[in-house]
C-alpha cells in the first residue's frame, strides 16, 4: 500500500498539476477525522476551506467519508429483510423536495452515518459540488463473487476532476470490508481505490458509459466479464494476480498455479475446489496451513498449486489470510469415454 501511495503522490507531483507543493495526506486525514457537521454545505466548507489545491480538497472529502460512514450490511443478513435504497426516503421528503437528489441523499447519509454504494457516491459528489470541484456519479458493473456470472449494473462510484484531469475512485470499497459472517462492517482504509490508475480500476469496475473507463483502448465487455470473480469487501490488499482470466481450461492431472502479488506482511494462500465456501471451510483451510505450509512466498508474491483430480470440479476458491478473495471457473476437459472391449466367445454349434 505504501508503494501505491508513493506512486500516487509522485504522479500528482509530476504530471498535469500546476500546484507542485508537497502534499501531506496524513495531516489532511488527521484534520478530517476531527471535523463534524450535520449538513453537506457546512461539512464541505469545513473539509475543504483550509486548502488551496484541488487534490488536497478531494483527499479531505474522500477520507472523511471513509472514516465516518459505514456500509449498510442489512442486505447480507441471513434472514429475509426489507430495505430501501439510499435515495428512496429522500425522494418523498416534502421539506427537501426542491433540493437535488444527490443533496437529499447526502443529508440522509449524514444523518444515518451508513449507506449503500449509492449513498457513498452521492455524498462524495455533493461535498465536491459545494467545494466547486467537478465530479460525477458513475453507474456500472462491479465484478464480484456475488454476481453469479450475470452482467448487470450493480454498483456506483465516482470520477473527479483535479486540475483539468479526470480520476477514478470508489469511496465504498475504500472504506472497509464486511465480516466473514456478513453481519458487521469493519472500517479499514483501502488506498487502492483512491485515484486509482484506470488500467487497474477496470479490473473490477466496468462503467455503463464506456468513456468513464478513462482508457484509450478499453476492454470489451466479454473480456471484462471473463476476469475472475472478486470479493471487494475484504481487505486483501492485492496488487496483482495470476491467471488474469476467470476461466481456467485444464484436464485431469494438470497443475493450476495461482500467484498473488500483495503488500501484506502476512501471506497465507490456500486453494479449495468447492462451489461455495462457509466458515467451516475457512477453518479447514487455516488448519491445513498450520499443519503444513501449502504456499510458497518469494518477496511480495505468494504462490499455491492445485492438481486437478476430478472431471466434475467446476470452481476454484482462492482463500487468502482467511478470506475468499478470488474465484475461478474451472473448465475441465472430459476424457472421451472408451468403447467397451469386444469380447469374442467360442460358440458351440449343434450339427
ABEGO torsion letter per residue (X at the ends): XAAAAAAAAAAAAABGBABABBBBAAAAAAAAAABBBABAAAAAAAAAAABABAAAAAAAAAAAAAAABBBBAAAABABBBBBBBAAAAAAABAAAAABBAAAAAAAAAAAAGBBBAAAAAAAAAAAAAAAGBBBBBBBBBBBBAAAGGBBBBABBBBBBBBGGBBBBBBAAAAAEBBBAAGABBBBBBBAAABGBBAAAAAAABBBABAAAAGBABBBBAAAAAABBBBBAABBAGBABBOBABABBBBBBGBBBBBBBBBABABBBBBBBBBABBBAAAAAAAAAAAAABBABBBBEABBBBBBBBABAABABBBBBBGGBBABBBBBBBBBBBBBBBBBBBBBBBBBX
